[in-house]
Amino acid sequence: MPPTAGLGLKSQHYADALAADAEGLWFEVHPENYMAAGGPRLRWLEAIRAEHPLSLHGVGLSLAADADPDPAHLLALKALADRFEPFVVSEHLAWSTHRGVHQPDLLPFPRTRAALDRIAANIGRTQDVLGRTILVENPSLYLPLTGHDLDETDFLIALTRRTGCGLLVDVNNVFVSASNLGYAAETYLDALPADAIGEIHLAGHGVDEGGSSLLIDTHDAPVAETVWTLYRRLIDRVGPRPTLIERDDDIPAFAVLMAERDRAHGLLQREPAHV
């Protein structure tokens, strides 16, 4: 996939997305919204796939759970990937299911060596079923957890080495976690190996409405200028990578999102600054 910029596909924007002709435009979807035998969503996705590349960004595999990925979910994901041939499939470094109970969030875990073994095995099972490597996304964190054996960048690097998976670097998640937990976002990003990074996400965040200084990964606002600055720093170091503008709430007109997408696309096409 050429290193261009894309948008998350929203149902209210299907017609605009189908008509869009911007250079290099691609769209991301959550596969869980399309795991069906038929219906209007799949027909729209087929029409858009005929015009633009797609990526599948999962939220339901629960790779960090203390159990194997659900076999039925994996097979449904494989069927969707085989049908639409996305240029990448990605998932989150988090868990959301426990003994059949599904949580409405992507939850953290202690980065122990046992967790590394378990998650690497789950990534391996996923890649074996799909017949392809996947990308794993760094999480947004809000409170410190105890019991870590590895810091987050070392944990991610170890996963790539054990499984051959790549990294989806969400720059907003890095900024949110760094602000909440008190470390430097620049140091985190500088530690990630360039050859492991397959995609980048950019999104907006907000401040906790309870009055604290906690940042929340809301995906309901434009990309902050601090995140744009980190993004430029990252691509100056690693080179252009496919980049997505994420917006999942308070969704504006398609043209507003395209303006952010065009900004990212322009940065990908420019000559990198020296880092």
NUTORLO-787517 format. One record per residue (C-alpha): y negated, x negated, z negated; residue number from 1. Coordinates in pm, 1 decimal, padded with zeros to 6 digits, always signed. Layout:
BEGIN
<site yy="Y" xx="X" zz="Z" n="NUM"/>
...
This chain:
BEGIN
<site yy="+00000.0" xx="+00000.0" zz="+00000.0" n="1"/>
<site yy="-00339.9" xx="-00147.7" zz="+00093.3" n="2"/>
<site yy="-00567.9" xx="-00195.4" zz="-00209.4" n="3"/>
<site yy="-00781.5" xx="+00114.7" zz="-00166.4" n="4"/>
<site yy="-00902.5" xx="+00384.8" zz="-00406.6" n="5"/>
<site yy="-00758.9" xx="+00729.4" zz="-00469.6" n="6"/>
<site yy="-00803.0" xx="+01048.5" zz="-00671.0" n="7"/>
<site yy="-00585.3" xx="+01260.8" zz="-00891.8" n="8"/>
<site yy="-00500.3" xx="+01573.5" zz="-00691.0" n="9"/>
<site yy="-00612.2" xx="+01899.8" zz="-00852.2" n="10"/>
<site yy="-00509.8" xx="+02246.1" zz="-00734.6" n="11"/>
<site yy="-00871.7" xx="+02362.5" zz="-00701.1" n="12"/>
<site yy="-00932.7" xx="+02073.6" zz="-00460.1" n="13"/>
<site yy="-00633.8" xx="+02119.8" zz="-00227.5" n="14"/>
<site yy="-00842.6" xx="+02236.2" zz="+00068.1" n="15"/>
<site yy="-01100.9" xx="+01959.1" zz="+00017.8" n="16"/>
<site yy="-00827.5" xx="+01698.1" zz="-00016.9" n="17"/>
<site yy="-00656.5" xx="+01813.7" zz="+00300.7" n="18"/>
<site yy="-00982.9" xx="+01792.3" zz="+00495.4" n="19"/>
<site yy="-01094.8" xx="+01458.1" zz="+00351.0" n="20"/>
<site yy="-01096.2" xx="+01166.2" zz="+00594.6" n="21"/>
<site yy="-01234.2" xx="+00878.5" zz="+00383.6" n="22"/>
<site yy="-01090.0" xx="+00541.5" zz="+00471.8" n="23"/>
<site yy="-00787.4" xx="+00450.2" zz="+00260.0" n="24"/>
<site yy="-00796.8" xx="+00768.1" zz="+00049.2" n="25"/>
<site yy="-00477.7" xx="+00849.0" zz="-00140.9" n="26"/>
<site yy="-00383.0" xx="+01100.5" zz="-00407.2" n="27"/>
<site yy="-00186.0" xx="+01090.2" zz="-00730.3" n="28"/>
<site yy="+00009.4" xx="+01380.2" zz="-00877.8" n="29"/>
<site yy="+00208.7" xx="+01436.3" zz="-01194.1" n="30"/>
<site yy="+00562.8" xx="+01496.1" zz="-01063.4" n="31"/>
<site yy="+00636.0" xx="+01742.0" zz="-01343.6" n="32"/>
<site yy="+00399.1" xx="+01987.9" zz="-01171.7" n="33"/>
<site yy="+00606.9" xx="+01978.3" zz="-00852.9" n="34"/>
<site yy="+00966.8" xx="+01977.2" zz="-00975.1" n="35"/>
<site yy="+01052.9" xx="+02311.3" zz="-00818.4" n="36"/>
<site yy="+01272.0" xx="+02435.1" zz="-00537.4" n="37"/>
<site yy="+00981.4" xx="+02579.8" zz="-00341.6" n="38"/>
<site yy="+00651.9" xx="+02764.4" zz="-00363.9" n="39"/>
<site yy="+00287.9" xx="+02709.8" zz="-00267.8" n="40"/>
<site yy="+00239.7" xx="+02384.7" zz="-00462.8" n="41"/>
<site yy="+00509.6" xx="+02208.1" zz="-00265.2" n="42"/>
<site yy="+00377.0" xx="+02344.7" zz="+00064.5" n="43"/>
<site yy="+00030.4" xx="+02211.6" zz="-00015.1" n="44"/>
<site yy="+00173.0" xx="+01876.8" zz="-00120.6" n="45"/>
<site yy="+00365.2" xx="+01849.7" zz="+00204.5" n="46"/>
<site yy="+00048.5" xx="+01917.1" zz="+00401.6" n="47"/>
<site yy="-00152.7" xx="+01659.6" zz="+00206.5" n="48"/>
<site yy="+00127.9" xx="+01401.3" zz="+00225.9" n="49"/>
<site yy="+00118.2" xx="+01436.7" zz="+00604.8" n="50"/>
<site yy="-00244.4" xx="+01312.7" zz="+00593.4" n="51"/>
<site yy="-00259.9" xx="+01077.0" zz="+00293.8" n="52"/>
<site yy="-00036.3" xx="+00846.3" zz="+00086.9" n="53"/>
<site yy="+00080.4" xx="+00974.6" zz="-00251.0" n="54"/>
<site yy="+00166.3" xx="+00822.6" zz="-00587.1" n="55"/>
<site yy="+00373.8" xx="+00990.7" zz="-00859.3" n="56"/>
<site yy="+00249.3" xx="+00937.6" zz="-01215.3" n="57"/>
<site yy="+00495.8" xx="+01077.9" zz="-01465.9" n="58"/>
<site yy="+00426.9" xx="+01210.6" zz="-01814.0" n="59"/>
<site yy="+00774.7" xx="+01332.9" zz="-01908.5" n="60"/>
<site yy="+01025.8" xx="+01045.8" zz="-01908.9" n="61"/>
<site yy="+00947.8" xx="+00948.7" zz="-02271.8" n="62"/>
<site yy="+01045.4" xx="+00587.4" zz="-02209.3" n="63"/>
<site yy="+00977.3" xx="+00482.1" zz="-02569.7" n="64"/>
<site yy="+01195.5" xx="+00752.8" zz="-02725.2" n="65"/>
<site yy="+01508.6" xx="+00659.1" zz="-02920.5" n="66"/>
<site yy="+01724.9" xx="+00816.0" zz="-02651.3" n="67"/>
<site yy="+01801.2" xx="+00776.5" zz="-02282.6" n="68"/>
<site yy="+01571.9" xx="+00951.3" zz="-02033.4" n="69"/>
<site yy="+01684.9" xx="+01307.1" zz="-01966.9" n="70"/>
<site yy="+01932.9" xx="+01288.7" zz="-01674.2" n="71"/>
<site yy="+01817.4" xx="+01618.9" zz="-01523.1" n="72"/>
<site yy="+01454.8" xx="+01505.1" zz="-01533.4" n="73"/>
<site yy="+01545.7" xx="+01176.0" zz="-01367.9" n="74"/>
<site yy="+01735.6" xx="+01348.7" zz="-01088.9" n="75"/>
<site yy="+01446.8" xx="+01589.7" zz="-01027.4" n="76"/>
<site yy="+01208.1" xx="+01294.2" zz="-01012.5" n="77"/>
<site yy="+01434.0" xx="+01114.6" zz="-00767.0" n="78"/>
<site yy="+01454.3" xx="+01425.0" zz="-00545.4" n="79"/>
<site yy="+01074.7" xx="+01450.5" zz="-00540.4" n="80"/>
<site yy="+01031.1" xx="+01080.1" zz="-00466.6" n="81"/>
<site yy="+01288.3" xx="+01092.7" zz="-00188.0" n="82"/>
<site yy="+01111.9" xx="+01392.0" zz="-00035.6" n="83"/>
<site yy="+00751.7" xx="+01268.2" zz="-00051.0" n="84"/>
<site yy="+00803.4" xx="+00890.1" zz="-00035.0" n="85"/>
<site yy="+00521.1" xx="+00787.2" zz="-00272.2" n="86"/>
<site yy="+00398.6" xx="+00430.5" zz="-00246.4" n="87"/>
<site yy="+00446.8" xx="+00397.6" zz="-00622.8" n="88"/>
<site yy="+00607.0" xx="+00578.4" zz="-00917.1" n="89"/>
<site yy="+00464.4" xx="+00513.4" zz="-01262.9" n="90"/>
<site yy="+00512.8" xx="+00621.6" zz="-01625.7" n="91"/>
<site yy="+00356.4" xx="+00571.0" zz="-01967.8" n="92"/>
<site yy="+00452.4" xx="+00328.1" zz="-02241.5" n="93"/>
<site yy="+00491.8" xx="+00607.2" zz="-02495.4" n="94"/>
<site yy="+00728.3" xx="+00873.4" zz="-02623.3" n="95"/>
<site yy="+00693.7" xx="+01250.5" zz="-02617.9" n="96"/>
<site yy="+01041.5" xx="+01388.3" zz="-02692.3" n="97"/>
<site yy="+01269.4" xx="+01364.2" zz="-02997.3" n="98"/>
<site yy="+01607.0" xx="+01533.8" zz="-03022.2" n="99"/>
<site yy="+01514.7" xx="+01801.0" zz="-02773.3" n="100"/>
<site yy="+01166.1" xx="+01867.8" zz="-02914.1" n="101"/>
<site yy="+00879.2" xx="+01800.7" zz="-02672.9" n="102"/>
<site yy="+00543.6" xx="+01690.0" zz="-02811.6" n="103"/>
<site yy="+00221.8" xx="+01773.8" zz="-02620.2" n="104"/>
<site yy="+00103.5" xx="+01412.4" zz="-02627.6" n="105"/>
<site yy="+00195.3" xx="+01053.6" zz="-02539.4" n="106"/>
<site yy="+00274.3" xx="+00898.0" zz="-02875.5" n="107"/>
<site yy="+00270.2" xx="+00534.7" zz="-02994.8" n="108"/>
<site yy="+00548.3" xx="+00331.0" zz="-03157.7" n="109"/>
<site yy="+00590.7" xx="+00001.0" zz="-03345.4" n="110"/>
<site yy="+00635.5" xx="-00277.9" zz="-03090.0" n="111"/>
<site yy="+00949.8" xx="-00421.3" zz="-03244.9" n="112"/>
<site yy="+01211.8" xx="-00628.1" zz="-03064.8" n="113"/>
<site yy="+01448.5" xx="-00332.6" zz="-03102.6" n="114"/>
<site yy="+01192.6" xx="-00111.1" zz="-02926.4" n="115"/>
<site yy="+01163.4" xx="-00372.4" zz="-02652.2" n="116"/>
<site yy="+01539.2" xx="-00361.5" zz="-02599.6" n="117"/>
<site yy="+01545.8" xx="+00017.8" zz="-02595.5" n="118"/>
<site yy="+01248.9" xx="+00064.2" zz="-02361.0" n="119"/>
<site yy="+01370.6" xx="-00206.4" zz="-02124.6" n="120"/>
<site yy="+01705.1" xx="-00024.7" zz="-02107.1" n="121"/>
<site yy="+01529.7" xx="+00306.8" zz="-02036.1" n="122"/>
<site yy="+01319.9" xx="+00148.5" zz="-01761.1" n="123"/>
<site yy="+01637.9" xx="-00001.2" zz="-01616.7" n="124"/>
<site yy="+01811.2" xx="+00337.5" zz="-01615.4" n="125"/>
<site yy="+01508.7" xx="+00495.3" zz="-01448.6" n="126"/>
<site yy="+01489.8" xx="+00229.7" zz="-01179.1" n="127"/>
<site yy="+01863.6" xx="+00249.7" zz="-01114.7" n="128"/>
<site yy="+01846.2" xx="+00625.3" zz="-01056.6" n="129"/>
<site yy="+01531.7" xx="+00609.5" zz="-00843.7" n="130"/>
<site yy="+01648.9" xx="+00307.3" zz="-00647.1" n="131"/>
<site yy="+01306.8" xx="+00146.6" zz="-00686.0" n="132"/>
<site yy="+01091.8" xx="-00036.1" zz="-00938.8" n="133"/>
<site yy="+00832.3" xx="+00155.9" zz="-01136.0" n="134"/>
<site yy="+00498.3" xx="+00072.8" zz="-01296.3" n="135"/>
<site yy="+00440.8" xx="+00117.0" zz="-01669.9" n="136"/>
<site yy="+00096.4" xx="+00214.9" zz="-01806.0" n="137"/>
<site yy="-00060.9" xx="+00073.9" zz="-02121.7" n="138"/>
<site yy="-00140.7" xx="+00343.2" zz="-02380.6" n="139"/>
<site yy="-00456.9" xx="+00460.3" zz="-02553.7" n="140"/>
<site yy="-00437.3" xx="+00387.7" zz="-02927.0" n="141"/>
<site yy="-00638.8" xx="+00541.7" zz="-03208.1" n="142"/>
<site yy="-00505.3" xx="+00410.5" zz="-03540.0" n="143"/>
<site yy="-00332.1" xx="+00086.8" zz="-03636.8" n="144"/>
<site yy="+00045.3" xx="+00099.8" zz="-03681.8" n="145"/>
<site yy="+00243.2" xx="-00140.0" zz="-03897.7" n="146"/>
<site yy="+00569.1" xx="-00312.7" zz="-03813.7" n="147"/>
<site yy="+00481.2" xx="-00477.1" zz="-03482.1" n="148"/>
<site yy="+00673.4" xx="-00789.7" zz="-03377.9" n="149"/>
<site yy="+00471.8" xx="-00840.4" zz="-03058.9" n="150"/>
<site yy="+00116.6" xx="-00771.4" zz="-02953.3" n="151"/>
<site yy="+00073.1" xx="-00524.0" zz="-02672.5" n="152"/>
<site yy="+00014.1" xx="-00766.7" zz="-02386.8" n="153"/>
<site yy="+00318.3" xx="-00976.8" zz="-02484.0" n="154"/>
<site yy="+00524.2" xx="-00658.0" zz="-02506.5" n="155"/>
<site yy="+00418.0" xx="-00548.9" zz="-02158.3" n="156"/>
<site yy="+00482.9" xx="-00893.1" zz="-02011.6" n="157"/>
<site yy="+00830.3" xx="-00900.0" zz="-02168.4" n="158"/>
<site yy="+00909.1" xx="-00560.1" zz="-02013.4" n="159"/>
<site yy="+00813.4" xx="-00683.4" zz="-01667.3" n="160"/>
<site yy="+01027.0" xx="-00994.9" zz="-01704.3" n="161"/>
<site yy="+01332.8" xx="-00809.9" zz="-01831.3" n="162"/>
<site yy="+01327.1" xx="-00519.2" zz="-01589.6" n="163"/>
<site yy="+01128.3" xx="-00626.0" zz="-01284.4" n="164"/>
<site yy="+00891.1" xx="-00332.5" zz="-01338.8" n="165"/>
<site yy="+00519.9" xx="-00369.4" zz="-01272.6" n="166"/>
<site yy="+00211.2" xx="-00273.8" zz="-01469.0" n="167"/>
<site yy="-00031.3" xx="+00011.6" zz="-01417.7" n="168"/>
<site yy="-00340.9" xx="-00114.2" zz="-01597.0" n="169"/>
<site yy="-00556.7" xx="+00169.2" zz="-01727.4" n="170"/>
<site yy="-00888.7" xx="-00004.7" zz="-01794.4" n="171"/>
<site yy="-01027.2" xx="+00291.9" zz="-01986.7" n="172"/>
<site yy="-00722.1" xx="+00287.3" zz="-02214.9" n="173"/>
<site yy="-00782.9" xx="-00081.5" zz="-02280.3" n="174"/>
<site yy="-01147.5" xx="-00015.6" zz="-02368.1" n="175"/>
<site yy="-01064.7" xx="+00282.6" zz="-02592.1" n="176"/>
<site yy="-00788.1" xx="+00096.8" zz="-02778.5" n="177"/>
<site yy="-00996.6" xx="-00218.7" zz="-02816.6" n="178"/>
<site yy="-01290.1" xx="-00020.0" zz="-02955.0" n="179"/>
<site yy="-01072.1" xx="+00175.2" zz="-03197.7" n="180"/>
<site yy="-00861.5" xx="-00116.3" zz="-03321.5" n="181"/>
<site yy="-01123.6" xx="-00389.7" zz="-03316.4" n="182"/>
<site yy="-01022.4" xx="-00640.9" zz="-03053.7" n="183"/>
<site yy="-01180.5" xx="-00766.9" zz="-02731.1" n="184"/>
<site yy="-01094.2" xx="-00570.5" zz="-02418.1" n="185"/>
<site yy="-01174.5" xx="-00877.2" zz="-02206.7" n="186"/>
<site yy="-00915.4" xx="-01087.9" zz="-02391.8" n="187"/>
<site yy="-00651.1" xx="-00817.7" zz="-02344.1" n="188"/>
<site yy="-00714.2" xx="-00789.5" zz="-01970.5" n="189"/>
<site yy="-00727.8" xx="-01167.3" zz="-01923.4" n="190"/>
<site yy="-00378.4" xx="-01198.7" zz="-02075.3" n="191"/>
<site yy="-00210.3" xx="-00976.3" zz="-01816.3" n="192"/>
<site yy="-00040.2" xx="-01166.0" zz="-01530.7" n="193"/>
<site yy="-00193.5" xx="-01087.0" zz="-01192.0" n="194"/>
<site yy="+00140.4" xx="-01071.4" zz="-01012.6" n="195"/>
<site yy="+00262.3" xx="-00791.1" zz="-01240.2" n="196"/>
<site yy="-00031.8" xx="-00555.2" zz="-01178.7" n="197"/>
<site yy="+00050.5" xx="-00295.1" zz="-00915.6" n="198"/>
<site yy="-00218.3" xx="-00033.6" zz="-00978.7" n="199"/>
<site yy="-00531.9" xx="+00030.3" zz="-01183.0" n="200"/>
<site yy="-00661.0" xx="+00353.0" zz="-01340.4" n="201"/>
<site yy="-01022.4" xx="+00436.1" zz="-01426.5" n="202"/>
<site yy="-01119.0" xx="+00737.0" zz="-01636.7" n="203"/>
<site yy="-01375.2" xx="+00870.5" zz="-01879.3" n="204"/>
<site yy="-01363.5" xx="+00895.8" zz="-02258.0" n="205"/>
<site yy="-01554.8" xx="+01063.7" zz="-02538.1" n="206"/>
<site yy="-01644.6" xx="+01017.5" zz="-02904.1" n="207"/>
<site yy="-01448.2" xx="+01199.5" zz="-03174.0" n="208"/>
<site yy="-01616.7" xx="+01533.0" zz="-03241.0" n="209"/>
<site yy="-01541.2" xx="+01496.1" zz="-03611.4" n="210"/>
<site yy="-01830.0" xx="+01254.9" zz="-03650.4" n="211"/>
<site yy="-01638.8" xx="+00925.8" zz="-03660.2" n="212"/>
<site yy="-01687.4" xx="+00640.7" zz="-03415.5" n="213"/>
<site yy="-01334.7" xx="+00686.8" zz="-03279.5" n="214"/>
<site yy="-01315.7" xx="+00694.6" zz="-02899.7" n="215"/>
<site yy="-01084.2" xx="+00951.5" zz="-02740.0" n="216"/>
<site yy="-00922.1" xx="+00913.3" zz="-02398.6" n="217"/>
<site yy="-01035.8" xx="+01256.2" zz="-02281.6" n="218"/>
<site yy="-01032.7" xx="+01221.8" zz="-01899.9" n="219"/>
<site yy="-01313.5" xx="+01477.5" zz="-01898.2" n="220"/>
<site yy="-01613.3" xx="+01258.5" zz="-01814.4" n="221"/>
<site yy="-01730.7" xx="+01008.9" zz="-01554.2" n="222"/>
<site yy="-01610.1" xx="+00650.6" zz="-01583.3" n="223"/>
<site yy="-01833.6" xx="+00470.9" zz="-01835.0" n="224"/>
<site yy="-02040.9" xx="+00173.2" zz="-01721.7" n="225"/>
<site yy="-01862.2" xx="-00047.4" zz="-01976.0" n="226"/>
<site yy="-01532.6" xx="+00040.7" zz="-01806.7" n="227"/>
<site yy="-01676.3" xx="-00031.7" zz="-01460.8" n="228"/>
<site yy="-01780.5" xx="-00374.2" zz="-01588.7" n="229"/>
<site yy="-01429.8" xx="-00445.2" zz="-01718.4" n="230"/>
<site yy="-01285.1" xx="-00324.2" zz="-01388.7" n="231"/>
<site yy="-01501.6" xx="-00562.2" zz="-01186.7" n="232"/>
<site yy="-01399.4" xx="-00846.6" zz="-01415.7" n="233"/>
<site yy="-01031.4" xx="-00761.5" zz="-01371.3" n="234"/>
<site yy="-01030.0" xx="-00739.7" zz="-00992.3" n="235"/>
<site yy="-01241.8" xx="-01052.9" zz="-00966.4" n="236"/>
<site yy="-00955.8" xx="-01231.7" zz="-01144.0" n="237"/>
<site yy="-00643.3" xx="-01065.6" zz="-01000.3" n="238"/>
<site yy="-00773.0" xx="-00944.9" zz="-00664.3" n="239"/>
<site yy="-00792.9" xx="-00589.4" zz="-00527.2" n="240"/>
<site yy="-00531.2" xx="-00339.2" zz="-00643.2" n="241"/>
<site yy="-00486.3" xx="+00031.8" zz="-00559.6" n="242"/>
<site yy="-00724.9" xx="+00207.2" zz="-00797.5" n="243"/>
<site yy="-00727.8" xx="+00567.7" zz="-00914.5" n="244"/>
<site yy="-01011.3" xx="+00778.9" zz="-01053.7" n="245"/>
<site yy="-00855.7" xx="+01010.1" zz="-01314.9" n="246"/>
<site yy="-01012.2" xx="+01339.4" zz="-01420.2" n="247"/>
<site yy="-00798.9" xx="+01599.3" zz="-01600.4" n="248"/>
<site yy="-01051.0" xx="+01823.9" zz="-01777.5" n="249"/>
<site yy="-01401.3" xx="+01957.2" zz="-01711.8" n="250"/>
<site yy="-01323.5" xx="+01890.2" zz="-01347.1" n="251"/>
<site yy="-01632.8" xx="+01875.0" zz="-01123.0" n="252"/>
<site yy="-01667.0" xx="+01941.8" zz="-00752.1" n="253"/>
<site yy="-01455.2" xx="+01732.0" zz="-00518.4" n="254"/>
<site yy="-01764.8" xx="+01555.2" zz="-00385.9" n="255"/>
<site yy="-01854.4" xx="+01433.7" zz="-00736.6" n="256"/>
<site yy="-01513.5" xx="+01276.0" zz="-00781.4" n="257"/>
<site yy="-01527.6" xx="+01129.2" zz="-00432.4" n="258"/>
<site yy="-01851.7" xx="+00953.5" zz="-00523.3" n="259"/>
<site yy="-01672.9" xx="+00774.3" zz="-00808.1" n="260"/>
<site yy="-01379.0" xx="+00704.5" zz="-00582.1" n="261"/>
<site yy="-01611.7" xx="+00558.4" zz="-00317.5" n="262"/>
<site yy="-01768.2" xx="+00332.1" zz="-00580.2" n="263"/>
<site yy="-01425.1" xx="+00191.9" zz="-00670.9" n="264"/>
<site yy="-01333.7" xx="+00159.7" zz="-00304.1" n="265"/>
<site yy="-01652.8" xx="-00033.7" zz="-00234.2" n="266"/>
<site yy="-01577.8" xx="-00276.6" zz="-00517.4" n="267"/>
<site yy="-01229.7" xx="-00334.2" zz="-00377.3" n="268"/>
<site yy="-01371.8" xx="-00425.4" zz="-00036.9" n="269"/>
<site yy="-01635.7" xx="-00670.1" zz="-00156.5" n="270"/>
<site yy="-01600.7" xx="-01043.6" zz="-00192.6" n="271"/>
<site yy="-01487.7" xx="-01117.6" zz="-00549.7" n="272"/>
<site yy="-01721.0" xx="-01296.1" zz="-00786.8" n="273"/>
<site yy="-01609.4" xx="-01621.4" zz="-00945.8" n="274"/>
<site yy="-01445.0" xx="-01572.0" zz="-01286.9" n="275"/>
